[in-house]
Amino acid sequence: MKKTNLILFISLIILLVLVVIIFLRQNSDSKKVLRDFAVQDTASIDKIFLADKSNKTILLERKGNYWTVNGTYKARRDFVDLLLETICKLEVNSPVPEAKLDKVLKDLSVTGIKTEIYQKGKLVKTYYVGGVTQDNMGTYMIMEGSDVPFIIYIPGFNGYLTVRYNTELNEWRERHVFNYQIQEIAKISIEYRELKEESFIVIADENNNYRLTDIDGNNVDFEYNALMLKEFVARCKFVGFEAYIMDELQQHKMDSLSKEPMIGKYTIEDKKGNKRTLKTYYRQNINNFKDDDGIPYDHDIDRLYGIIDDKEVVLLQFYIIDPISLTKSEFRMKN
């Protein structure tokens, strides 16, 4: 009887050891799975950091009612809002199929965009954003510390999300030539190379009443429309542009434009004495636009170049510039 109990006891011990070994082996082989990508409370997000594998980095920081990018420039609010919306609405569609797992993991390690999200200064989420699925409906992502990537999507949105995690600095910078409150504007001058006699200055007094002078500061010799001056100043307070010229082409384009005749120079001075200038230049008719007689125009009729503060070349559209490109005589009071 005692011998039987001993054998049974030893058998139980052996069985228990086997169970423990199997359990440990299974856990040593198991994968860590993290799948909580979304951050619901985007109002408390105050910093977002993006980095790609070519060492391009974007640091977005909330500063009251606006965001900055890389600590130097104001960020485009539409881009920031879109990224915040994305961060909030991310959902897991499915794990990556086993057949594609190795390739997706390799691609994420080579091209994945690291994303760090901070709330009230504390890092709350880190994940990597990869490429698009074959049907263009999902995006591969993996949480930091996880062994399993997922196909991520936003319900109701048909497309992939990688482009929203852009690491190109100029895509995040706001695209404003002028951005003022009307009461901040002290003076606006418009100077045309070919029409100096039609160039002019609009000057604001302390009560935001405006007077018109010629480009040399002399009072004009005609009665002008004061209401039209106010409308003109309102047009000038916010003027945007289409795109920055790529960094690697900036100096070349700056040198090239310096040899070309300027169309006009637009300068706004605020009441603190700060000035911002825009010089405009024709753009080559690269699309070979033609008039009604089939004759090519001398220049692009849709777009032109601008140089802001003699520092950066940007691409503008005529339909944005034309409304502020008035001549002095256009303010003349009509009988």
Helices and strands as residue ranges (DSSP letters): H 2-29, G 42-44, E 45-51, E 57-63, E 66-69, E 73-74, H 77-89, E 91-95, H 98-111, E 113-119, E 122-132, E 139-143, E 150-153, G 162-165, H 169-172, E 176-179, G 182-184, E 185-192, G 196-198, E 200-204, E 210-214, H 226-236, E 238-240, E 243-244, H 247-258, E 264-270, E 275-282, E 303-308, E 312-317, H 318-321, G 322-324, G 328-331
